[in-house]
Amino acid sequence: MSRPSVHEAPEVRRGRSATWVALVLITVGAACGFLLNADAEPAAQGLLAALAALQVMLALHWRRHRDRKR
């Protein structure tokens, strides 16, 4: 992904934000689905939960960094 510019178009900002929201929702949704499944492999549950947490942390870091540049 290209480096965000301070003066980027609103459509670009909305697109980037929508991408992060989609990535986080898909990851968190998959992790919740696996955690609720009693027959799922425990290692897969832990891996997806860790992946969801990492994705949320990256999204929050990106958001703070983007807001600081404005």
Stockholm file with secondary structure:
# STOCKHOLM 1.0

chainA/1-70         MSRPSVHEAPEVRRGRSATWVALVLITVGAACGFLLNADAEPAAQGLLAALAALQVMLALHWRRHRDRKR
#=GR chainA/1-70 SS CCCCCTTCCHHHHHHHHHHHHHHHHHHHHHHHHHHHCTTSCHHHHHHHHHHHHHHHHHHHHHHHHHHHHC
#=GC SS_cons        CCCCCTTCCHHHHHHHHHHHHHHHHHHHHHHHHHHHCTTSCHHHHHHHHHHHHHHHHHHHHHHHHHHHHC
//
